[in-house]
């Protein structure tokens, strides 16, 4: 079970719905990337700071990831060893 801010715990069905919703989003925050791909926040932060990443963009002052480009980046094997 995944922890949430509201009641402390998310059921398996709620978690599945959360992941399905993330898979439909165009832009993901660092926390959402961590949840969707099962990566730690420190690893996601390093991914966002890599100079060769074309999936990171800004919405206002926030860095976000374009999900489709991030998928391609991970499938290409570039996200390992960071």
PDB file of N, CA, C and O in Angstrom:
ATOM      1  N   UNK A   1       0.828  -1.183   0.000  1.00  0.00           N
ATOM      2  CA  UNK A   1       0.000   0.000   0.000  1.00  0.00           C
ATOM      3  C   UNK A   1       0.872   1.246   0.000  1.00  0.00           C
ATOM      4  O   UNK A   1       1.891   1.302   0.688  1.00  0.00           O
ATOM      5  N   UNK A   2       0.476   2.212  -0.753  1.00  0.00           N
ATOM      6  CA  UNK A   2       1.215   3.454  -0.878  1.00  0.00           C
ATOM      7  C   UNK A   2       0.641   4.501   0.064  1.00  0.00           C
ATOM      8  O   UNK A   2      -0.576   4.612   0.215  1.00  0.00           O
ATOM      9  N   UNK A   3       1.519   5.266   0.693  1.00  0.00           N
ATOM     10  CA  UNK A   3       1.074   6.317   1.606  1.00  0.00           C
ATOM     11  C   UNK A   3       0.592   7.530   0.823  1.00  0.00           C
ATOM     12  O   UNK A   3       1.119   7.848  -0.242  1.00  0.00           O
ATOM     13  N   UNK A   4      -0.402   8.190   1.359  1.00  0.00           N
ATOM     14  CA  UNK A   4      -0.912   9.423   0.779  1.00  0.00           C
ATOM     15  C   UNK A   4      -0.983  10.483   1.862  1.00  0.00           C
ATOM     16  O   UNK A   4      -0.818  10.178   3.043  1.00  0.00           O
ATOM     17  N   UNK A   5      -1.225  11.715   1.470  1.00  0.00           N
ATOM     18  CA  UNK A   5      -1.311  12.804   2.431  1.00  0.00           C
ATOM     19  C   UNK A   5      -2.635  12.799   3.186  1.00  0.00           C
ATOM     20  O   UNK A   5      -2.676  13.138   4.369  1.00  0.00           O
ATOM     21  N   UNK A   6      -3.722  12.416   2.509  1.00  0.00           N
ATOM     22  CA  UNK A   6      -5.045  12.553   3.114  1.00  0.00           C
ATOM     23  C   UNK A   6      -5.292  11.554   4.242  1.00  0.00           C
ATOM     24  O   UNK A   6      -5.475  11.958   5.390  1.00  0.00           O
ATOM     25  N   UNK A   7      -5.299  10.269   3.937  1.00  0.00           N
ATOM     26  CA  UNK A   7      -5.636   9.290   4.971  1.00  0.00           C
ATOM     27  C   UNK A   7      -4.461   8.401   5.348  1.00  0.00           C
ATOM     28  O   UNK A   7      -4.610   7.528   6.202  1.00  0.00           O
ATOM     29  N   UNK A   8      -3.315   8.594   4.748  1.00  0.00           N
ATOM     30  CA  UNK A   8      -2.133   7.836   5.120  1.00  0.00           C
ATOM     31  C   UNK A   8      -1.856   6.623   4.265  1.00  0.00           C
ATOM     32  O   UNK A   8      -0.695   6.242   4.120  1.00  0.00           O
ATOM     33  N   UNK A   9      -2.886   5.986   3.681  1.00  0.00           N
ATOM     34  CA  UNK A   9      -2.677   4.762   2.922  1.00  0.00           C
ATOM     35  C   UNK A   9      -3.585   4.749   1.695  1.00  0.00           C
ATOM     36  O   UNK A   9      -4.726   5.209   1.740  1.00  0.00           O
ATOM     37  N   UNK A  10      -3.054   4.216   0.607  1.00  0.00           N
ATOM     38  CA  UNK A  10      -3.808   4.084  -0.632  1.00  0.00           C
ATOM     39  C   UNK A  10      -4.047   2.597  -0.876  1.00  0.00           C
ATOM     40  O   UNK A  10      -3.118   1.799  -0.751  1.00  0.00           O
ATOM     41  N   UNK A  11      -5.266   2.214  -1.221  1.00  0.00           N
ATOM     42  CA  UNK A  11      -5.546   0.812  -1.518  1.00  0.00           C
ATOM     43  C   UNK A  11      -4.922   0.436  -2.857  1.00  0.00           C
ATOM     44  O   UNK A  11      -4.489   1.308  -3.611  1.00  0.00           O
ATOM     45  N   UNK A  12      -4.876  -0.852  -3.150  1.00  0.00           N
ATOM     46  CA  UNK A  12      -4.309  -1.317  -4.407  1.00  0.00           C
ATOM     47  C   UNK A  12      -5.093  -0.756  -5.590  1.00  0.00           C
ATOM     48  O   UNK A  12      -4.499  -0.377  -6.600  1.00  0.00           O
ATOM     49  N   UNK A  13      -6.404  -0.700  -5.477  1.00  0.00           N
ATOM     50  CA  UNK A  13      -7.238  -0.175  -6.558  1.00  0.00           C
ATOM     51  C   UNK A  13      -6.965   1.321  -6.764  1.00  0.00           C
ATOM     52  O   UNK A  13      -6.857   1.783  -7.900  1.00  0.00           O
ATOM     53  N   UNK A  14      -6.857   2.070  -5.672  1.00  0.00           N
ATOM     54  CA  UNK A  14      -6.534   3.496  -5.776  1.00  0.00           C
ATOM     55  C   UNK A  14      -5.166   3.700  -6.401  1.00  0.00           C
ATOM     56  O   UNK A  14      -4.983   4.590  -7.230  1.00  0.00           O
ATOM     57  N   UNK A  15      -4.200   2.870  -6.000  1.00  0.00           N
ATOM     58  CA  UNK A  15      -2.847   2.974  -6.550  1.00  0.00           C
ATOM     59  C   UNK A  15      -2.847   2.676  -8.051  1.00  0.00           C
ATOM     60  O   UNK A  15      -2.191   3.370  -8.828  1.00  0.00           O
ATOM     61  N   UNK A  16      -3.586   1.642  -8.452  1.00  0.00           N
ATOM     62  CA  UNK A  16      -3.693   1.310  -9.876  1.00  0.00           C
ATOM     63  C   UNK A  16      -4.314   2.450 -10.660  1.00  0.00           C
ATOM     64  O   UNK A  16      -3.872   2.756 -11.767  1.00  0.00           O
ATOM     65  N   UNK A  17      -5.325   3.075 -10.102  1.00  0.00           N
ATOM     66  CA  UNK A  17      -5.965   4.220 -10.755  1.00  0.00           C
ATOM     67  C   UNK A  17      -4.996   5.391 -10.860  1.00  0.00           C
ATOM     68  O   UNK A  17      -4.960   6.085 -11.877  1.00  0.00           O
ATOM     69  N   UNK A  18      -4.214   5.610  -9.812  1.00  0.00           N
ATOM     70  CA  UNK A  18      -3.212   6.686  -9.792  1.00  0.00           C
ATOM     71  C   UNK A  18      -2.166   6.464 -10.895  1.00  0.00           C
ATOM     72  O   UNK A  18      -1.833   7.399 -11.623  1.00  0.00           O
ATOM     73  N   UNK A  19      -1.655   5.250 -11.022  1.00  0.00           N
ATOM     74  CA  UNK A  19      -0.659   4.934 -12.046  1.00  0.00           C
ATOM     75  C   UNK A  19      -1.263   5.076 -13.445  1.00  0.00           C
ATOM     76  O   UNK A  19      -0.608   5.591 -14.351  1.00  0.00           O
ATOM     77  N   UNK A  20      -2.504   4.625 -13.626  1.00  0.00           N
ATOM     78  CA  UNK A  20      -3.183   4.757 -14.920  1.00  0.00           C
ATOM     79  C   UNK A  20      -3.352   6.223 -15.289  1.00  0.00           C
ATOM     80  O   UNK A  20      -3.189   6.592 -16.452  1.00  0.00           O
ATOM     81  N   UNK A  21      -3.677   7.064 -14.309  1.00  0.00           N
ATOM     82  CA  UNK A  21      -3.820   8.500 -14.570  1.00  0.00           C
ATOM     83  C   UNK A  21      -2.477   9.114 -14.948  1.00  0.00           C
ATOM     84  O   UNK A  21      -2.417   9.962 -15.838  1.00  0.00           O
ATOM     85  N   UNK A  22      -1.400   8.698 -14.284  1.00  0.00           N
ATOM     86  CA  UNK A  22      -0.069   9.228 -14.612  1.00  0.00           C
ATOM     87  C   UNK A  22       0.347   8.844 -16.025  1.00  0.00           C
ATOM     88  O   UNK A  22       1.010   9.622 -16.712  1.00  0.00           O
ATOM     89  N   UNK A  23      -0.039   7.653 -16.462  1.00  0.00           N
ATOM     90  CA  UNK A  23       0.334   7.192 -17.798  1.00  0.00           C
ATOM     91  C   UNK A  23      -0.360   7.988 -18.897  1.00  0.00           C
ATOM     92  O   UNK A  23       0.070   7.953 -20.049  1.00  0.00           O
ATOM     93  N   UNK A  24      -1.417   8.699 -18.558  1.00  0.00           N
ATOM     94  CA  UNK A  24      -2.141   9.508 -19.534  1.00  0.00           C
ATOM     95  C   UNK A  24      -1.666  10.956 -19.569  1.00  0.00           C
ATOM     96  O   UNK A  24      -1.947  11.681 -20.524  1.00  0.00           O
ATOM     97  N   UNK A  25      -0.948  11.380 -18.532  1.00  0.00           N
ATOM     98  CA  UNK A  25      -0.512  12.776 -18.453  1.00  0.00           C
ATOM     99  C   UNK A  25       0.609  13.053 -19.448  1.00  0.00           C
ATOM    100  O   UNK A  25       1.421  12.176 -19.740  1.00  0.00           O
ATOM    101  N   UNK A  26       0.647  14.263 -19.961  1.00  0.00           N
ATOM    102  CA  UNK A  26       1.706  14.677 -20.884  1.00  0.00           C
ATOM    103  C   UNK A  26       2.948  15.100 -20.132  1.00  0.00           C
ATOM    104  O   UNK A  26       4.058  14.740 -20.524  1.00  0.00           O
ATOM    105  N   UNK A  27       2.786  15.856 -19.059  1.00  0.00           N
ATOM    106  CA  UNK A  27       3.905  16.352 -18.264  1.00  0.00           C
ATOM    107  C   UNK A  27       3.826  15.785 -16.856  1.00  0.00           C
ATOM    108  O   UNK A  27       2.749  15.706 -16.264  1.00  0.00           O
ATOM    109  N   UNK A  28       4.983  15.390 -16.327  1.00  0.00           N
ATOM    110  CA  UNK A  28       5.050  14.787 -14.993  1.00  0.00           C
ATOM    111  C   UNK A  28       6.021  15.556 -14.113  1.00  0.00           C
ATOM    112  O   UNK A  28       7.076  15.996 -14.570  1.00  0.00           O
ATOM    113  N   UNK A  29       5.653  15.714 -12.839  1.00  0.00           N
ATOM    114  CA  UNK A  29       6.562  16.307 -11.869  1.00  0.00           C
ATOM    115  C   UNK A  29       7.584  15.244 -11.443  1.00  0.00           C
ATOM    116  O   UNK A  29       7.464  14.076 -11.813  1.00  0.00           O
ATOM    117  N   UNK A  30       8.574  15.655 -10.675  1.00  0.00           N
ATOM    118  CA  UNK A  30       9.585  14.708 -10.199  1.00  0.00           C
ATOM    119  C   UNK A  30       8.952  13.619  -9.346  1.00  0.00           C
ATOM    120  O   UNK A  30       9.311  12.449  -9.477  1.00  0.00           O
ATOM    121  N   UNK A  31       8.027  13.979  -8.484  1.00  0.00           N
ATOM    122  CA  UNK A  31       7.361  12.978  -7.636  1.00  0.00           C
ATOM    123  C   UNK A  31       6.546  12.000  -8.470  1.00  0.00           C
ATOM    124  O   UNK A  31       6.516  10.806  -8.174  1.00  0.00           O
ATOM    125  N   UNK A  32       5.888  12.496  -9.502  1.00  0.00           N
ATOM    126  CA  UNK A  32       5.102  11.622 -10.368  1.00  0.00           C
ATOM    127  C   UNK A  32       5.997  10.679 -11.164  1.00  0.00           C
ATOM    128  O   UNK A  32       5.650   9.514 -11.355  1.00  0.00           O
ATOM    129  N   UNK A  33       7.141  11.167 -11.630  1.00  0.00           N
ATOM    130  CA  UNK A  33       8.104  10.309 -12.323  1.00  0.00           C
ATOM    131  C   UNK A  33       8.564   9.205 -11.377  1.00  0.00           C
ATOM    132  O   UNK A  33       8.658   8.041 -11.768  1.00  0.00           O
ATOM    133  N   UNK A  34       8.848   9.573 -10.142  1.00  0.00           N
ATOM    134  CA  UNK A  34       9.274   8.599  -9.143  1.00  0.00           C
ATOM    135  C   UNK A  34       8.219   7.526  -8.933  1.00  0.00           C
ATOM    136  O   UNK A  34       8.546   6.340  -8.894  1.00  0.00           O
ATOM    137  N   UNK A  35       6.968   7.919  -8.797  1.00  0.00           N
ATOM    138  CA  UNK A  35       5.877   6.965  -8.597  1.00  0.00           C
ATOM    139  C   UNK A  35       5.661   6.081  -9.816  1.00  0.00           C
ATOM    140  O   UNK A  35       5.521   4.866  -9.682  1.00  0.00           O
ATOM    141  N   UNK A  36       5.634   6.674 -10.994  1.00  0.00           N
ATOM    142  CA  UNK A  36       5.317   5.931 -12.215  1.00  0.00           C
ATOM    143  C   UNK A  36       6.391   4.909 -12.571  1.00  0.00           C
ATOM    144  O   UNK A  36       6.070   3.791 -12.973  1.00  0.00           O
ATOM    145  N   UNK A  37       7.658   5.277 -12.428  1.00  0.00           N
ATOM    146  CA  UNK A  37       8.745   4.401 -12.851  1.00  0.00           C
ATOM    147  C   UNK A  37       9.412   3.653 -11.702  1.00  0.00           C
ATOM    148  O   UNK A  37      10.307   2.840 -11.932  1.00  0.00           O
ATOM    149  N   UNK A  38       8.989   3.916 -10.478  1.00  0.00           N
ATOM    150  CA  UNK A  38       9.558   3.214  -9.342  1.00  0.00           C
ATOM    151  C   UNK A  38      10.991   3.613  -9.049  1.00  0.00           C
ATOM    152  O   UNK A  38      11.780   2.799  -8.570  1.00  0.00           O
ATOM    153  N   UNK A  39      11.331   4.863  -9.335  1.00  0.00           N
ATOM    154  CA  UNK A  39      12.679   5.373  -9.097  1.00  0.00           C
ATOM    155  C   UNK A  39      12.680   6.230  -7.841  1.00  0.00           C
ATOM    156  O   UNK A  39      11.664   6.826  -7.481  1.00  0.00           O
ATOM    157  N   UNK A  40      13.827   6.286  -7.181  1.00  0.00           N
ATOM    158  CA  UNK A  40      13.952   7.160  -6.026  1.00  0.00           C
ATOM    159  C   UNK A  40      14.012   8.614  -6.460  1.00  0.00           C
ATOM    160  O   UNK A  40      14.380   8.911  -7.597  1.00  0.00           O
ATOM    161  N   UNK A  41      13.656   9.512  -5.568  1.00  0.00           N
ATOM    162  CA  UNK A  41      13.657  10.939  -5.900  1.00  0.00           C
ATOM    163  C   UNK A  41      15.063  11.445  -6.219  1.00  0.00           C
ATOM    164  O   UNK A  41      15.223  12.310  -7.080  1.00  0.00           O
ATOM    165  N   UNK A  42      16.072  10.923  -5.544  1.00  0.00           N
ATOM    166  CA  UNK A  42      17.448  11.340  -5.833  1.00  0.00           C
ATOM    167  C   UNK A  42      17.839  10.955  -7.261  1.00  0.00           C
ATOM    168  O   UNK A  42      18.492  11.729  -7.960  1.00  0.00           O
ATOM    169  N   UNK A  43      17.439   9.760  -7.687  1.00  0.00           N
ATOM    170  CA  UNK A  43      17.727   9.313  -9.056  1.00  0.00           C
ATOM    171  C   UNK A  43      16.990  10.192 -10.072  1.00  0.00           C
ATOM    172  O   UNK A  43      17.554  10.574 -11.097  1.00  0.00           O
ATOM    173  N   UNK A  44      15.742  10.503  -9.782  1.00  0.00           N
ATOM    174  CA  UNK A  44      14.950  11.362 -10.674  1.00  0.00           C
ATOM    175  C   UNK A  44      15.593  12.747 -10.759  1.00  0.00           C
ATOM    176  O   UNK A  44      15.670  13.328 -11.842  1.00  0.00           O
ATOM    177  N   UNK A  45      16.049  13.273  -9.634  1.00  0.00           N
ATOM    178  CA  UNK A  45      16.711  14.583  -9.625  1.00  0.00           C
ATOM    179  C   UNK A  45      17.948  14.564 -10.514  1.00  0.00           C
ATOM    180  O   UNK A  45      18.193  15.513 -11.260  1.00  0.00           O
ATOM    181  N   UNK A  46      18.731  13.487 -10.439  1.00  0.00           N
ATOM    182  CA  UNK A  46      19.925  13.377 -11.299  1.00  0.00           C
ATOM    183  C   UNK A  46      19.518  13.287 -12.769  1.00  0.00           C
ATOM    184  O   UNK A  46      20.182  13.864 -13.630  1.00  0.00           O
ATOM    185  N   UNK A  47      18.438  12.572 -13.059  1.00  0.00           N
ATOM    186  CA  UNK A  47      17.949  12.499 -14.443  1.00  0.00           C
ATOM    187  C   UNK A  47      17.571  13.892 -14.957  1.00  0.00           C
ATOM    188  O   UNK A  47      17.913  14.260 -16.081  1.00  0.00           O
ATOM    189  N   UNK A  48      16.875  14.650 -14.139  1.00  0.00           N
ATOM    190  CA  UNK A  48      16.439  15.990 -14.527  1.00  0.00           C
ATOM    191  C   UNK A  48      17.629  16.926 -14.747  1.00  0.00           C
ATOM    192  O   UNK A  48      17.530  17.877 -15.523  1.00  0.00           O
ATOM    193  N   UNK A  49      18.741  16.669 -14.080  1.00  0.00           N
ATOM    194  CA  UNK A  49      19.899  17.553 -14.184  1.00  0.00           C
ATOM    195  C   UNK A  49      20.917  17.112 -15.230  1.00  0.00           C
ATOM    196  O   UNK A  49      21.911  17.808 -15.439  1.00  0.00           O
ATOM    197  N   UNK A  50      20.698  15.974 -15.896  1.00  0.00           N
ATOM    198  CA  UNK A  50      21.619  15.514 -16.932  1.00  0.00           C
ATOM    199  C   UNK A  50      21.591  16.479 -18.118  1.00  0.00           C
ATOM    200  O   UNK A  50      20.520  16.934 -18.521  1.00  0.00           O
ATOM    201  N   UNK A  51      22.769  16.794 -18.680  1.00  0.00           N
ATOM    202  CA  UNK A  51      22.805  17.756 -19.791  1.00  0.00           C
ATOM    203  C   UNK A  51      22.213  17.222 -21.102  1.00  0.00           C
ATOM    204  O   UNK A  51      21.787  18.016 -21.940  1.00  0.00           O
ATOM    205  N   UNK A  52      22.176  15.907 -21.298  1.00  0.00           N
ATOM    206  CA  UNK A  52      21.704  15.349 -22.576  1.00  0.00           C
ATOM    207  C   UNK A  52      20.230  14.964 -22.571  1.00  0.00           C
ATOM    208  O   UNK A  52      19.784  14.229 -23.452  1.00  0.00           O
ATOM    209  N   UNK A  53      19.471  15.447 -21.599  1.00  0.00           N
ATOM    210  CA  UNK A  53      18.054  15.087 -21.536  1.00  0.00           C
ATOM    211  C   UNK A  53      17.219  16.082 -22.328  1.00  0.00           C
ATOM    212  O   UNK A  53      17.287  17.292 -22.114  1.00  0.00           O
ATOM    213  N   UNK A  54      16.429  15.540 -23.250  1.00  0.00           N
ATOM    214  CA  UNK A  54      15.539  16.404 -24.025  1.00  0.00           C
ATOM    215  C   UNK A  54      14.102  16.322 -23.514  1.00  0.00           C
ATOM    216  O   UNK A  54      13.204  16.953 -24.072  1.00  0.00           O
ATOM    217  N   UNK A  55      13.889  15.547 -22.457  1.00  0.00           N
ATOM    218  CA  UNK A  55      12.531  15.383 -21.936  1.00  0.00           C
ATOM    219  C   UNK A  55      12.177  16.406 -20.871  1.00  0.00           C
ATOM    220  O   UNK A  55      11.009  16.510 -20.497  1.00  0.00           O
ATOM    221  N   UNK A  56      13.142  17.163 -20.371  1.00  0.00           N
ATOM    222  CA  UNK A  56      12.886  18.137 -19.316  1.00  0.00           C
ATOM    223  C   UNK A  56      12.504  19.475 -19.939  1.00  0.00           C
ATOM    224  O   UNK A  56      13.169  19.964 -20.853  1.00  0.00           O
ATOM    225  N   UNK A  57      11.432  20.051 -19.433  1.00  0.00           N
ATOM    226  CA  UNK A  57      10.992  21.364 -19.879  1.00  0.00           C
ATOM    227  C   UNK A  57      10.498  22.136 -18.654  1.00  0.00           C
ATOM    228  O   UNK A  57      10.361  21.574 -17.568  1.00  0.00           O
ATOM    229  N   UNK A  58      10.243  23.390 -18.840  1.00  0.00           N
ATOM    230  CA  UNK A  58       9.756  24.225 -17.736  1.00  0.00           C
ATOM    231  C   UNK A  58       8.303  24.611 -17.983  1.00  0.00           C
ATOM    232  O   UNK A  58       7.909  24.933 -19.104  1.00  0.00           O
ATOM    233  N   UNK A  59       7.529  24.572 -16.929  1.00  0.00           N
ATOM    234  CA  UNK A  59       6.196  25.156 -16.912  1.00  0.00           C
ATOM    235  C   UNK A  59       6.271  26.206 -15.819  1.00  0.00           C
ATOM    236  O   UNK A  59       6.234  25.892 -14.629  1.00  0.00           O
ATOM    237  N   UNK A  60       6.376  27.435 -16.236  1.00  0.00           N
ATOM    238  CA  UNK A  60       6.663  28.512 -15.285  1.00  0.00           C
ATOM    239  C   UNK A  60       8.079  28.332 -14.780  1.00  0.00           C
ATOM    240  O   UNK A  60       9.021  28.302 -15.572  1.00  0.00           O
ATOM    241  N   UNK A  61       8.240  28.214 -13.486  1.00  0.00           N
ATOM    242  CA  UNK A  61       9.563  27.989 -12.899  1.00  0.00           C
ATOM    243  C   UNK A  61       9.815  26.525 -12.558  1.00  0.00           C
ATOM    244  O   UNK A  61      10.913  26.160 -12.138  1.00  0.00           O
ATOM    245  N   UNK A  62       8.774  25.673 -12.744  1.00  0.00           N
ATOM    246  CA  UNK A  62       8.901  24.259 -12.392  1.00  0.00           C
ATOM    247  C   UNK A  62       9.462  23.433 -13.534  1.00  0.00           C
ATOM    248  O   UNK A  62       9.062  23.586 -14.688  1.00  0.00           O
ATOM    249  N   UNK A  63      10.400  22.550 -13.191  1.00  0.00           N
ATOM    250  CA  UNK A  63      10.894  21.577 -14.158  1.00  0.00           C
ATOM    251  C   UNK A  63       9.916  20.409 -14.179  1.00  0.00           C
ATOM    252  O   UNK A  63       9.509  19.902 -13.134  1.00  0.00           O
ATOM    253  N   UNK A  64       9.551  19.995 -15.374  1.00  0.00           N
ATOM    254  CA  UNK A  64       8.686  18.832 -15.542  1.00  0.00           C
ATOM    255  C   UNK A  64       9.247  17.973 -16.667  1.00  0.00           C
ATOM    256  O   UNK A  64      10.057  18.435 -17.471  1.00  0.00           O
ATOM    257  N   UNK A  65       8.812  16.725 -16.713  1.00  0.00           N
ATOM    258  CA  UNK A  65       9.258  15.797 -17.752  1.00  0.00           C
ATOM    259  C   UNK A  65       8.130  15.549 -18.736  1.00  0.00           C
ATOM    260  O   UNK A  65       6.980  15.357 -18.343  1.00  0.00           O
ATOM    261  N   UNK A  66       8.469  15.554 -20.023  1.00  0.00           N
ATOM    262  CA  UNK A  66       7.505  15.139 -21.042  1.00  0.00           C
ATOM    263  C   UNK A  66       7.509  13.616 -21.038  1.00  0.00           C
ATOM    264  O   UNK A  66       8.524  12.993 -21.351  1.00  0.00           O
ATOM    265  N   UNK A  67       6.386  13.022 -20.686  1.00  0.00           N
ATOM    266  CA  UNK A  67       6.313  11.588 -20.447  1.00  0.00           C
ATOM    267  C   UNK A  67       6.757  10.745 -21.638  1.00  0.00           C
ATOM    268  O   UNK A  67       7.509   9.788 -21.459  1.00  0.00           O
ATOM    269  N   UNK A  68       6.317  11.071 -22.830  1.00  0.00           N
ATOM    270  CA  UNK A  68       6.667  10.260 -24.002  1.00  0.00           C
ATOM    271  C   UNK A  68       8.170  10.304 -24.279  1.00  0.00           C
ATOM    272  O   UNK A  68       8.768   9.280 -24.607  1.00  0.00           O
ATOM    273  N   UNK A  69       8.776  11.468 -24.151  1.00  0.00           N
ATOM    274  CA  UNK A  69      10.220  11.581 -24.356  1.00  0.00           C
ATOM    275  C   UNK A  69      10.986  10.864 -23.253  1.00  0.00           C
ATOM    276  O   UNK A  69      12.026  10.256 -23.507  1.00  0.00           O
ATOM    277  N   UNK A  70      10.473  10.935 -22.033  1.00  0.00           N
ATOM    278  CA  UNK A  70      11.103  10.224 -20.922  1.00  0.00           C
ATOM    279  C   UNK A  70      11.012   8.717 -21.141  1.00  0.00           C
ATOM    280  O   UNK A  70      11.978   8.000 -20.878  1.00  0.00           O
ATOM    281  N   UNK A  71       9.870   8.223 -21.620  1.00  0.00           N
ATOM    282  CA  UNK A  71       9.729   6.798 -21.940  1.00  0.00           C
ATOM    283  C   UNK A  71      10.798   6.372 -22.947  1.00  0.00           C
ATOM    284  O   UNK A  71      11.454   5.348 -22.760  1.00  0.00           O
ATOM    285  N   UNK A  72      10.972   7.149 -24.004  1.00  0.00           N
ATOM    286  CA  UNK A  72      11.969   6.832 -25.027  1.00  0.00           C
ATOM    287  C   UNK A  72      13.374   6.859 -24.436  1.00  0.00           C
ATOM    288  O   UNK A  72      14.201   6.011 -24.772  1.00  0.00           O
ATOM    289  N   UNK A  73      13.652   7.814 -23.567  1.00  0.00           N
ATOM    290  CA  UNK A  73      14.958   7.932 -22.915  1.00  0.00           C
ATOM    291  C   UNK A  73      15.251   6.705 -22.067  1.00  0.00           C
ATOM    292  O   UNK A  73      16.364   6.180 -22.091  1.00  0.00           O
ATOM    293  N   UNK A  74      14.258   6.247 -21.319  1.00  0.00           N
ATOM    294  CA  UNK A  74      14.443   5.076 -20.468  1.00  0.00           C
ATOM    295  C   UNK A  74      14.573   3.820 -21.308  1.00  0.00           C
ATOM    296  O   UNK A  74      15.422   2.976 -21.022  1.00  0.00           O
ATOM    297  N   UNK A  75      13.739   3.675 -22.352  1.00  0.00           N
ATOM    298  CA  UNK A  75      13.832   2.498 -23.234  1.00  0.00           C
ATOM    299  C   UNK A  75      15.172   2.409 -23.948  1.00  0.00           C
ATOM    300  O   UNK A  75      15.648   1.314 -24.249  1.00  0.00           O
ATOM    301  N   UNK A  76      15.778   3.555 -24.220  1.00  0.00           N
ATOM    302  CA  UNK A  76      17.084   3.572 -24.886  1.00  0.00           C
ATOM    303  C   UNK A  76      18.205   3.171 -23.918  1.00  0.00           C
ATOM    304  O   UNK A  76      19.353   3.018 -24.335  1.00  0.00           O
ATOM    305  N   UNK A  77      17.881   2.998 -22.628  1.00  0.00           N
ATOM    306  CA  UNK A  77      18.876   2.552 -21.662  1.00  0.00           C
ATOM    307  C   UNK A  77      19.762   3.655 -21.126  1.00  0.00           C
ATOM    308  O   UNK A  77      20.805   3.379 -20.534  1.00  0.00           O
ATOM    309  N   UNK A  78      19.368   4.883 -21.321  1.00  0.00           N
ATOM    310  CA  UNK A  78      20.195   6.015 -20.892  1.00  0.00           C
ATOM    311  C   UNK A  78      19.997   6.370 -19.423  1.00  0.00           C
ATOM    312  O   UNK A  78      20.779   7.148 -18.877  1.00  0.00           O
ATOM    313  N   UNK A  79      18.980   5.826 -18.769  1.00  0.00           N
ATOM    314  CA  UNK A  79      18.675   6.208 -17.402  1.00  0.00           C
ATOM    315  C   UNK A  79      19.399   5.359 -16.358  1.00  0.00           C
ATOM    316  O   UNK A  79      19.211   5.577 -15.161  1.00  0.00           O
ATOM    317  N   UNK A  80      20.211   4.408 -16.775  1.00  0.00           N
ATOM    318  CA  UNK A  80      20.895   3.549 -15.816  1.00  0.00           C
ATOM    319  C   UNK A  80      22.232   4.140 -15.409  1.00  0.00           C
ATOM    320  O   UNK A  80      22.838   4.911 -16.154  1.00  0.00           O
ATOM    321  N   UNK A  81      22.676   3.779 -14.246  1.00  0.00           N
ATOM    322  CA  UNK A  81      23.999   4.176 -13.780  1.00  0.00           C
ATOM    323  C   UNK A  81      24.162   5.620 -13.412  1.00  0.00           C
ATOM    324  O   UNK A  81      25.284   6.127 -13.393  1.00  0.00           O
ATOM    325  N   UNK A  82      23.073   6.303 -13.119  1.00  0.00           N
ATOM    326  CA  UNK A  82      23.166   7.715 -12.768  1.00  0.00           C
ATOM    327  C   UNK A  82      23.215   7.849 -11.269  1.00  0.00           C
ATOM    328  O   UNK A  82      23.295   8.962 -10.751  1.00  0.00           O
TER     329      UNK A  82
END
